[in-house]
Amino acid sequence: MLEMRLDGELPVTLDDVREAYKRIRRYIHNTPILTSQSIDRIVGANLLFKCENFQKTGAFKFRGACNAVFSLNNEKAGRGVVTHSSGNHAAALSLAAKIRGISANIIMPSNASPVKIEAVRSYGGRIIFCKPLPEAREEKADEVVKESGGVLIHPSNDPPIIAGQGTAALEMLNVIDNLDFIFTPVGGGGLLSGTSVVAKSLKPDIKVIGCEPKNADDAYRSIKAGRILPSVSPDTIADGLRTSLGTNTFSIIKKMVDDIVLVDEQEIVGAMQIIFERMKIVVEPSSAVAVAALIYGRVDVTDKNVGIIISGGNVDLTQFFKSLG
Amino acid sequence: MLEMRLDGELPVTLDDVREAYKRIRRYIHNTPILTSQSIDRIVGANLLFKCENFQKTGAFKFRGACNAVFSLNNEKAGRGVVTHSSGNHAAALSLAAKIRGISANIIMPSNASPVKIEAVRSYGGRIIFCKPLPEAREEKADEVVKESGGVLIHPSNDPPIIAGQGTAALEMLNVIDNLDFIFTPVGGGGLLSGTSVVAKSLKPDIKVIGCEPKNADDAYRSIKAGRILPSVSPDTIADGLRTSLGTNTFSIIKKMVDDIVLVDEQEIVGAMQIIFERMKIVVEPSSAVAVAALIYGRVDVTDKNVGIIISGGNVDLTQFFKSLG
């Protein structure tokens, strides 16, 4: 879609997020912000959980997908949208396209799990299978774009996606005016970069922290090295965070995010269980990554007001409990 | 505590529930009412979930326990409270007593699960172990009452408990004025009887439905027979519903409740999984019983507005997922 701006400006600004919010607010849930005295005691801070697990399609991804779909002019939209994600973005794009009344072509590997296939179908997406090889997905997507004339919507790097994801932080800062920190997970970086644009533009003193699995630490390494160093075959339970930063998300995160911190697999599972037991909400492992960074003390937040974006709640529970051993 | 009234009046009235609400509202959460388009589609009705899984101590039981504890005069309160529950009532009574600054003596069998022991301890309850035999609990409780002069608070049959449990429905009817049905689970009957007093007093047309596991169907059999027929060694995953009706709850339910319906163990687990996956909230099996009655069509509620009291969220998750097989 839009290219990265080359004039030193960031590819997404606060105004873009505000425009996105006007565009999508009628379609999305303004999700609740929950608190937990019990987890506050563990962390020693005041935590505010922005619960995107209660968002439509079960994840923040619906914000970006909605913004991307409703940003298209009628002519482009008429040709439909295409993506090669098989996770939350695919479900989100399917529903956004359905609401606009256009088609969504979702490229998925032939060995994708039945749960994911069913989720995309239930939201009205049209699934096109490809060989289960990394390069096959993009090849197939290019082929479908050429044939259908549809618009490829990348899961995290397109500016309208980043602007849409930033609306969760915008909603939060509209009602909470004393945040010292915002923590989000980081995979492809759409949520973290959108959040950082909003937070730093509205309140430059807020510290924005990206949280990443040790086993998929491309953002951590990339920011350190000053160039994009993708993860190769990352092996983490946080399936939403296996993707790597793109050009736009990297350029924003590099400039706007205060720190990237890492947690291990055991800490992710531990945080997920604490959230289940204390807050009585279902979150996916990717969301638990940000909470794990707090519970296991990666940043000193003593007595601070800390916002956390709970990114989603789509988890194969049977699978998860196997991981508890 | 109070005796059952013998003059034909019910042991608990709407005024009692209103008094209870004034007494406890500063200590409890006014829990959120959630909706789910996805489960609405499955059931074919408009469902409103009053989420007591987000109540303090993780269950509605905190309402009744608070009312019982704060109903005591200073002299009685000073001698502390006693109970022989090992589940949600024990945790709820411990926290209510702690808030009032009095002692709570909780009789538990020596083989109680470490999770339950830890929960009671974490809320400040003092645990007194007894032999793991049905009669040993009551004997030990009588002994502790005699020694300490403390007040025995029954988990479901005491009128202040029933009045406290009714405040969940009171909060719901304060903000939702078009309910056609209210569904609650039924174990000892405190929640169902309190709910029915409120619903039938405020809006006589509301149908009140009690939902019970087939494997612990004492309320169903008792109402049919016109006398209390307790369950003997009931075997159900819905651990909060293994108890049987008492004199007060029976007399209210007999008069005020429209129907008791039954669900089997597989339906309970199925409903619990649907709630996890679609609503992203953690509920205990007892809560799933009421939702199962709707999902598996025990009552025709087509296009109706249906309130459901989600009773609690205290579940040993590892245990639960074993039950999924």
Chai-1 contact restraints between the chains, C-beta under 6 A:
chainA,res_idxA,chainB,res_idxB,connection_type,confidence,min_distance_angstrom,max_distance_angstrom,comment,restraint_id
A,N53,B,K280,contact,1.0,0.0,6.0,A-B,restraint_1
A,F276,B,V282,contact,1.0,0.0,6.0,A-B,restraint_2
A,F276,B,L317,contact,1.0,0.0,6.0,A-B,restraint_3
A,K280,B,N53,contact,1.0,0.0,6.0,A-B,restraint_4
A,K280,B,V282,contact,1.0,0.0,6.0,A-B,restraint_5
A,K280,B,G313,contact,1.0,0.0,6.0,A-B,restraint_6
A,I281,B,I281,contact,1.0,0.0,6.0,A-B,restraint_7
A,V282,B,F276,contact,1.0,0.0,6.0,A-B,restraint_8
A,V282,B,K280,contact,1.0,0.0,6.0,A-B,restraint_9
A,G313,B,K280,contact,1.0,0.0,6.0,A-B,restraint_10
A,L317,B,F276,contact,1.0,0.0,6.0,A-B,restraint_11
A,T318,B,L324,contact,1.0,0.0,6.0,A-B,restraint_12
A,F321,B,F321,contact,1.0,0.0,6.0,A-B,restraint_13
A,L324,B,T318,contact,1.0,0.0,6.0,A-B,restraint_14
